[in-house]
Amino acid sequence: MRATVRGAMSRMRSRREDVDGRETAELAALADGSLSPERRDELEARVATSPELAERLAEQQRAVAMAQSAAAEVEAPAALRARVEAERRTRRVRPPLGLALAGAAAITVLVVAIGFAVFHSNPSAERFQGALSGTTLAPNANGDVTLTKTSSGWRIELQATGLPRRQGRLFYEAWLRNAQGVLVPIGTFNDARNVTLWAGVSPKDFTLLTVTRERADGDQASSGEKVLVGRVYAGN
């Protein structure tokens, strides 16, 4: 008898979890506008008469608003924004419940990731920018750089073309230099098309950015083989 009761209670809990899961997925779809019209009218009517559903919908709407605000205000990585949009498109196809819940969970993770960027990267943060030109060692190279002040230092986003990839014991190294000729290394990389560097000195004082060709030979000094050069200026 007890086993029968426990089985019945277990089945009831399972059905309830299925219902809650389906409602969560549909509320998320209603919040971002991807719920089908025939389901939207019915769910909106239920929300209007249920304070609990109304609160859960409000939570989903806040999550969607955070994601949209983050995408608009922060230069989030293109790959991350693409994943958010891909998840939204996938949910518009109305997948089975299990996949819908997985998609909702993925959206939540991405919202947290972008939200982290929002709270740790002030949209009004101080920025410097600069254009980079190739030298005689790389006459076809050019690029641009953006330096953003953060609590950890200056985050430097560098984009350049015209430089062949270096690998193995060969690499590129970026530097900031001040008026007295003092060089500060800010990072090494292999391919210059999408690079993130960090500096612990301010571009207000170290205004010249250079990129050199280097090799792992035990010598930490610059090789002097500059391939990109440019000055940075306040961007806002």
Backbone hydrogen bonds in HBPLUS format (Angstrom, degrees):
<---DONOR---> <-ACCEPTOR-->    atom                        ^
c    i                          cat <-CA-CA->   ^        H-A-AA   ^      H-
h    n   atom  resd res      DA  || num        DHA   H-A  angle D-A-AA Bond
n    s   type  num  typ     dist DA aas  dist angle  dist       angle   num
A0005-VAL N   A0001-MET O   2.94 MM   4  6.30 157.4  1.99 152.2 158.1     1
A0006-ARG N   A0002-ARG O   2.82 MM   4  6.11 166.0  1.84 155.5 159.3     2
A0007-GLY N   A0003-ALA O   2.90 MM   4  6.04 155.4  1.96 143.6 150.5     3
A0008-ALA N   A0004-THR O   2.93 MM   4  6.17 157.0  1.98 146.6 152.8     4
A0009-MET N   A0005-VAL O   2.86 MM   4  6.14 160.5  1.90 153.7 159.1     5
A0010-SER N   A0006-ARG O   2.86 MM   4  6.04 153.4  1.93 146.0 153.7     6
A0011-ARG N   A0007-GLY O   2.94 MM   4  6.20 157.1  1.99 148.2 153.9     7
A0012-MET N   A0008-ALA O   2.96 MM   4  6.22 152.4  2.04 145.3 153.2     8
A0013-ARG N   A0009-MET O   2.90 MM   4  6.18 158.6  1.94 149.5 154.9     9
A0014-SER N   A0010-SER O   2.94 MM   4  6.17 156.6  2.00 147.2 153.9    10
A0015-ARG N   A0011-ARG O   2.90 MM   4  6.16 159.5  1.95 148.4 153.6    11
A0016-ARG N   A0012-MET O   2.89 MM   4  6.09 155.9  1.95 147.0 154.3    12
A0017-GLU N   A0013-ARG O   2.85 MM   4  6.09 155.3  1.91 149.5 156.1    13
A0018-ASP N   A0014-SER O   2.95 MM   4  6.23 152.5  2.03 145.9 153.4    14
A0019-VAL N   A0015-ARG O   2.94 MM   4  6.24 157.3  1.99 147.9 153.7    15
A0020-ASP N   A0016-ARG O   2.82 MM   4  6.10 166.3  1.83 154.2 158.0    16
A0021-GLY N   A0017-GLU O   2.80 MM   4  5.91 157.9  1.85 145.8 152.4    17
A0022-ARG N   A0018-ASP O   2.90 MM   4  6.09 158.0  1.95 147.9 153.7    18
A0023-GLU N   A0019-VAL O   2.89 MM   4  6.12 159.1  1.94 151.9 157.9    19
A0024-THR N   A0020-ASP O   2.88 MM   4  6.10 157.0  1.94 149.0 155.3    20
A0025-ALA N   A0021-GLY O   3.04 MM   4  6.27 163.4  2.07 149.8 153.6    21
A0026-GLU N   A0022-ARG O   2.96 MM   4  6.17 158.3  2.01 147.5 153.8    22
A0027-LEU N   A0023-GLU O   2.77 MM   4  5.92 156.3  1.83 151.0 157.8    23
A0028-ALA N   A0024-THR O   2.96 MM   4  6.14 155.1  2.03 146.1 152.8    24
A0029-ALA N   A0025-ALA O   3.03 MM   4  6.28 152.8  2.10 141.3 148.8    25
A0030-LEU N   A0026-GLU O   2.80 MM   4  6.03 149.1  1.89 145.0 154.0    26
A0031-ALA N   A0027-LEU O   2.88 MM   4  6.06 151.5  1.96 144.4 152.0    27
A0032-ASP N   A0028-ALA O   3.17 MM   4  6.48 149.5  2.27 145.2 151.6    28
A0034-SER N   A0029-ALA O   2.84 MM   5  4.91 131.4  2.08 148.7 151.3    29
A0035-LEU N   A0029-ALA O   3.21 MM   6  4.75 130.3  2.47 113.5 106.1    30
A0033-GLY N   A0030-LEU O   3.37 MM   3  5.12 155.7  2.43  94.9 101.9    31
A0039-ARG N   A0036-SER O   3.10 MM   3  5.49 127.5  2.38 108.6 121.5    32
A0040-ARG N   A0036-SER O   2.86 MM   4  6.00 148.9  1.96 153.7 163.9    33
A0041-ASP N   A0037-PRO O   3.34 MM   4  6.48 166.2  2.36 156.4 154.0    34
A0043-LEU N   A0039-ARG O   2.94 MM   4  6.10 166.5  1.96 155.7 159.7    35
A0044-GLU N   A0040-ARG O   2.86 MM   4  5.95 163.1  1.88 156.4 161.1    36
A0045-ALA N   A0041-ASP O   3.12 MM   4  6.26 150.8  2.21 141.3 148.5    37
A0046-ARG N   A0042-GLU O   3.14 MM   4  6.47 150.2  2.23 143.4 151.3    38
A0047-VAL N   A0043-LEU O   2.87 MM   4  6.13 156.2  1.93 151.9 158.8    39
A0048-ALA N   A0044-GLU O   3.02 MM   4  6.18 149.8  2.12 142.1 149.5    40
A0049-THR N   A0046-ARG O   3.18 MM   3  5.42 142.8  2.32 101.7 111.7    41
A0050-SER N   A0047-VAL O   3.22 MM   3  5.11 160.2  2.26 101.7 107.8    42
A0054-ALA N   A0050-SER O   2.92 MM   4  6.16 158.0  1.97 154.1 161.3    43
A0055-GLU N   A0051-PRO O   2.96 MM   4  6.15 152.3  2.04 144.3 150.4    44
A0056-ARG N   A0052-GLU O   3.04 MM   4  6.32 157.8  2.09 147.8 154.1    45
A0057-LEU N   A0053-LEU O   2.82 MM   4  6.03 153.8  1.89 149.4 156.7    46
A0058-ALA N   A0054-ALA O   2.95 MM   4  6.16 151.7  2.03 140.7 148.7    47
A0059-GLU N   A0055-GLU O   3.01 MM   4  6.33 148.0  2.12 144.2 152.3    48
A0060-GLN N   A0056-ARG O   3.12 MM   4  6.45 154.9  2.18 144.0 150.0    49
A0061-GLN N   A0057-LEU O   2.87 MM   4  6.14 156.5  1.92 152.4 159.4    50
A0062-ARG N   A0058-ALA O   2.92 MM   4  6.14 149.7  2.02 144.6 152.4    51
A0063-ALA N   A0059-GLU O   3.06 MM   4  6.34 152.6  2.14 143.9 151.1    52
A0064-VAL N   A0060-GLN O   2.97 MM   4  6.27 158.8  2.01 150.7 156.0    53
A0065-ALA N   A0061-GLN O   2.88 MM   4  6.04 160.2  1.92 146.8 152.6    54
A0066-MET N   A0062-ARG O   2.92 MM   4  6.11 152.7  2.00 144.7 151.7    55
A0067-ALA N   A0063-ALA O   3.08 MM   4  6.35 158.7  2.12 146.8 152.0    56
A0068-GLN N   A0064-VAL O   2.94 MM   4  6.22 164.4  1.97 154.8 158.8    57
A0069-SER N   A0065-ALA O   2.84 MM   4  5.94 161.9  1.87 149.0 154.6    58
A0070-ALA N   A0066-MET O   2.84 MM   4  5.93 159.1  1.88 147.8 154.0    59
A0071-ALA N   A0067-ALA O   2.98 MM   4  6.17 163.0  2.01 148.8 153.1    60
A0072-ALA N   A0068-GLN O   3.07 MM   4  6.23 145.2  2.20 141.0 150.2    61
A0073-GLU N   A0069-SER O   2.89 MM   4  6.00 149.7  1.98 150.5 158.4    62
A0074-VAL N   A0070-ALA O   2.90 MM   4  5.53 156.1  1.96 150.6 154.0    63
A0076-ALA N   A0074-VAL O   2.70 MM   2  5.37 135.5  1.89 106.6  92.2    64
A0080-LEU N   A0077-PRO O   3.02 MM   3  5.33 122.9  2.36 104.4 118.4    65
A0081-ARG N   A0077-PRO O   3.12 MM   4  6.52 161.3  2.16 157.9 162.9    66
A0082-ALA N   A0078-ALA O   2.90 MM   4  6.07 155.3  1.96 149.1 156.5    67
A0083-ARG N   A0079-ALA O   3.04 MM   4  6.25 147.5  2.15 139.9 147.8    68
A0084-VAL N   A0080-LEU O   3.10 MM   4  6.44 153.4  2.17 147.4 154.0    69
A0085-GLU N   A0081-ARG O   3.05 MM   4  6.34 165.9  2.07 152.7 155.6    70
A0086-ALA N   A0082-ALA O   2.85 MM   4  6.01 152.9  1.92 144.9 153.3    71
A0087-GLU N   A0083-ARG O   2.93 MM   4  6.12 154.4  1.99 146.7 152.7    72
A0088-ARG N   A0084-VAL O   3.08 MM   4  6.42 153.1  2.16 146.3 153.7    73
A0089-ARG N   A0085-GLU O   2.95 MM   4  6.24 160.3  1.99 151.3 156.4    74
A0090-THR N   A0086-ALA O   2.91 MM   4  6.10 156.3  1.96 147.3 154.3    75
A0091-ARG N   A0087-GLU O   3.04 MM   4  6.25 155.4  2.10 146.1 151.9    76
A0092-ARG N   A0088-ARG O   3.15 MM   4  6.43 138.6  2.33 142.2 152.7    77
A0092-ARG N   A0089-ARG O   3.18 MM   3  5.20 129.3  2.45  94.2 107.4    78
A0093-VAL N   A0090-THR O   3.15 MM   3  5.54 152.3  2.23 107.5 115.5    79
A0094-ARG N   A0091-ARG O   3.08 MM   3  5.39 163.7  2.11 111.2 116.0    80
A0100-ALA N   A0096-PRO O   2.83 MM   4  6.05 154.2  1.90 155.5 164.1    81
A0101-LEU N   A0097-LEU O   2.86 MM   4  6.13 159.2  1.90 159.4 163.5    82
A0102-ALA N   A0098-GLY O   3.06 MM   4  6.30 152.8  2.14 140.0 147.9    83
A0103-GLY N   A0099-LEU O   2.82 MM   4  6.06 154.1  1.89 147.1 154.2    84
A0104-ALA N   A0100-ALA O   2.86 MM   4  6.15 154.8  1.92 147.2 154.3    85
A0105-ALA N   A0101-LEU O   2.90 MM   4  6.14 155.7  1.96 147.1 153.5    86
A0106-ALA N   A0102-ALA O   2.91 MM   4  6.18 153.5  1.98 145.3 152.8    87
A0107-ILE N   A0103-GLY O   2.88 MM   4  6.16 157.6  1.93 150.8 156.6    88
A0108-THR N   A0104-ALA O   3.00 MM   4  6.27 156.3  2.06 146.0 152.2    89
A0109-VAL N   A0105-ALA O   3.00 MM   4  6.34 157.2  2.06 150.0 155.4    90
A0110-LEU N   A0106-ALA O   2.94 MM   4  6.21 158.8  1.98 151.6 157.4    91
A0111-VAL N   A0107-ILE O   2.80 MM   4  6.05 153.3  1.87 152.5 160.4    92
A0112-VAL N   A0108-THR O   2.99 MM   4  6.25 158.5  2.04 149.1 154.4    93
A0113-ALA N   A0109-VAL O   2.95 MM   4  6.24 154.2  2.01 144.9 152.4    94
A0114-ILE N   A0110-LEU O   2.87 MM   4  6.13 164.2  1.89 153.6 156.8    95
A0115-GLY N   A0111-VAL O   2.69 MM   4  5.78 156.4  1.75 147.7 156.0    96
A0116-PHE N   A0112-VAL O   2.84 MM   4  6.01 149.4  1.93 145.4 152.6    97
A0117-ALA N   A0113-ALA O   3.25 MM   4  6.59 151.9  2.34 138.6 145.3    98
A0117-ALA N   A0114-ILE O   3.01 MM   3  5.03 113.6  2.46  94.7 110.7    99
A0118-VAL N   A0114-ILE O   2.93 MM   4  6.30 147.7  2.03 147.6 157.4   100
A0119-PHE N   A0115-GLY O   3.00 MM   4  6.30 164.3  2.03 158.4 159.6   101
A0120-HIS N   A0116-PHE O   3.06 MM   4  6.11 132.4  2.29 141.9 154.1   102
A0121-SER N   A0117-ALA O   2.88 MM   4  5.59 110.9  2.37 140.4 151.5   103
A0125-ALA N   A0122-ASN O   2.87 MM   3  5.07 156.7  1.93 121.6 121.1   104
A0149-LYS N   A0126-GLU O   2.92 MM  23  5.44 168.9  1.93 165.9 167.9   105
A0235-GLY N   A0127-ARG O   2.61 MM 108  5.14 173.2  1.62 132.7 133.3   106
A0128-PHE N   A0147-LEU O   2.79 MM  19  4.93 153.2  1.86 143.3 151.7   107
A0147-LEU N   A0128-PHE O   2.73 MM  19  4.93 170.9  1.73 148.1 150.7   108
A0129-GLN N   A0233-TYR O   2.68 MM 104  5.37 153.6  1.75 154.7 160.4   109
A0233-TYR N   A0129-GLN O   2.71 MM 104  5.37 160.5  1.75 153.3 157.2   110
A0130-GLY N   A0145-VAL O   2.97 MM  15  5.29 139.5  2.14 152.6 152.5   111
A0145-VAL N   A0130-GLY O   2.91 MM  15  5.29 151.3  2.00 154.9 156.1   112
A0132-LEU N   A0143-GLY O   2.78 MM  11  4.86 175.8  1.78 132.1 132.9   113
A0143-GLY N   A0132-LEU O   3.03 MM  11  4.86 149.6  2.13 135.6 131.8   114
A0133-SER N   A0229-VAL O   2.89 MM  96  5.46 168.9  1.90 147.5 148.0   115
A0229-VAL N   A0133-SER O   2.99 MM  96  5.46 149.2  2.08 144.5 154.1   116
A0134-GLY N   A0141-ALA O   2.91 MM   7  4.51 114.4  2.35 152.3 135.2   117
A0138-ALA N   A0135-THR O   2.97 MM   3  5.21 145.7  2.09 104.6 115.0   118
A0141-ALA N   A0138-ALA O   3.10 MM   3  5.51 167.3  2.11 119.6 122.9   119
A0142-ASN N   A0161-THR O   3.15 MM  19  5.77 149.9  2.24 146.0 151.0   120
A0161-THR N   A0142-ASN O   2.92 MM  19  5.77 160.1  1.96 170.7 176.7   121
A0144-ASP N   A0159-GLN O   2.89 MM  15  5.58 151.2  1.98 156.8 166.1   122
A0159-GLN N   A0144-ASP O   3.07 MM  15  5.58 169.3  2.08 166.5 167.9   123
A0146-THR N   A0157-GLU O   2.98 MM  11  5.22 152.4  2.06 141.4 150.3   124
A0157-GLU N   A0146-THR O   2.84 MM  11  5.22 163.7  1.87 156.8 159.9   125
A0148-THR N   A0155-ARG O   2.82 MM   7  5.17 163.9  1.85 150.7 155.4   126
A0155-ARG N   A0148-THR O   2.84 MM   7  5.17 150.8  1.93 161.3 154.0   127
A0150-THR N   A0153-GLY O   2.78 MM   3  5.24 149.9  1.86 152.7 163.2   128
A0153-GLY N   A0150-THR O   3.28 MM   3  5.24 146.6  2.40  98.0 107.1   129
A0154-TRP N   A0199-ALA O   2.89 MM  45  5.05 177.2  1.89 156.7 157.5   130
A0199-ALA N   A0154-TRP O   2.95 MM  45  5.05 149.8  2.05 138.2 147.5   131
A0156-ILE N   A0197-LEU O   2.79 MM  41  4.80 171.2  1.80 144.6 142.1   132
A0197-LEU N   A0156-ILE O   2.72 MM  41  4.80 164.8  1.75 146.2 151.7   133
A0158-LEU N   A0195-VAL O   2.86 MM  37  5.06 167.4  1.87 148.6 152.9   134
A0195-VAL N   A0158-LEU O   2.97 MM  37  5.06 171.9  1.98 161.9 161.1   135
A0160-ALA N   A0192-ALA O   2.83 MM  32  5.25 137.5  2.01 135.1 143.5   136
A0166-ARG N   A0190-ASN O   3.12 MM  24  4.99 165.3  2.14 135.5 139.3   137
A0170-LEU N   A0167-GLN O   3.12 MM   3  5.11 162.5  2.15 118.0 120.1   138
A0216-ALA N   A0169-ARG O   2.79 MM  47  5.14 152.6  1.87 146.6 155.4   139
A0171-PHE N   A0214-GLU O   3.06 MM  43  5.37 167.9  2.07 137.6 139.1   140
A0214-GLU N   A0171-PHE O   2.80 MM  43  5.37 166.5  1.82 169.2 164.9   141
A0172-TYR N   A0189-PHE O   2.83 MM  17  5.32 175.3  1.83 171.4 170.9   142
A0189-PHE N   A0172-TYR O   2.95 MM  17  5.32 150.9  2.04 139.3 145.1   143
A0173-GLU N   A0212-THR O   2.99 MM  39  5.38 153.8  2.06 146.4 152.9   144
A0212-THR N   A0173-GLU O   2.83 MM  39  5.38 164.6  1.85 157.7 160.5   145
A0174-ALA N   A0187-GLY O   2.89 MM  13  5.62 165.1  1.91 167.0 172.1   146
A0186-ILE N   A0174-ALA O   2.93 MM  12  5.55 170.0  1.94 143.4 142.5   147
A0175-TRP N   A0210-THR O   2.81 MM  35  5.27 151.4  1.89 156.5 160.3   148
A0210-THR N   A0175-TRP O   3.01 MM  35  5.27 157.9  2.06 140.2 147.1   149
A0176-LEU N   A0184-VAL O   2.97 MM   8  5.25 155.5  2.03 143.3 150.6   150
A0184-VAL N   A0176-LEU O   2.84 MM   8  5.25 149.9  1.93 152.7 162.1   151
A0177-ARG N   A0208-LEU O   2.82 MM  31  5.12 148.5  1.92 146.4 155.4   152
A0208-LEU N   A0177-ARG O   3.25 MM  31  5.12 167.7  2.27 154.3 153.1   153
A0178-ASN N   A0182-VAL O   3.23 MM   4  5.61 148.0  2.34 139.2 147.7   154
A0181-GLY N   A0178-ASN O   3.03 MM   3  5.42 164.2  2.05 114.5 118.8   155
A0198-TRP N   A0186-ILE O   3.32 MM  12  5.47 152.3  2.41 155.4 155.4   156
A0205-ASP N   A0202-SER O   3.09 MM   3  5.73 149.0  2.19 113.8 120.3   157
A0206-PHE N   A0202-SER O   2.93 MM   4  6.12 169.5  1.94 151.2 154.4   158
A0232-VAL N   A0207-THR O   2.92 MM  25  5.43 155.2  1.98 152.3 159.1   159
A0209-LEU N   A0230-GLY O   2.81 MM  21  5.45 173.9  1.82 172.9 172.6   160
A0230-GLY N   A0209-LEU O   2.98 MM  21  5.45 140.8  2.14 155.8 164.5   161
A0211-VAL N   A0228-LEU O   2.91 MM  17  5.00 150.0  2.01 142.6 142.2   162
A0227-VAL N   A0211-VAL O   2.75 MM  16  5.76 167.8  1.76 163.1 164.6   163
A0228-LEU N   A0211-VAL O   3.40 MM  17  5.00 156.4  2.46 134.8 134.9   164
A0213-ARG N   A0225-GLU O   2.94 MM  12  5.46 149.8  2.03 139.0 145.9   165
A0217-ASP N   A0215-ARG O   2.87 MM   2  5.70 116.7  2.28 115.8  98.6   166
A0226-LYS N   A0224-GLY O   2.99 MM   2  5.63 132.0  2.23 104.9  90.9   167
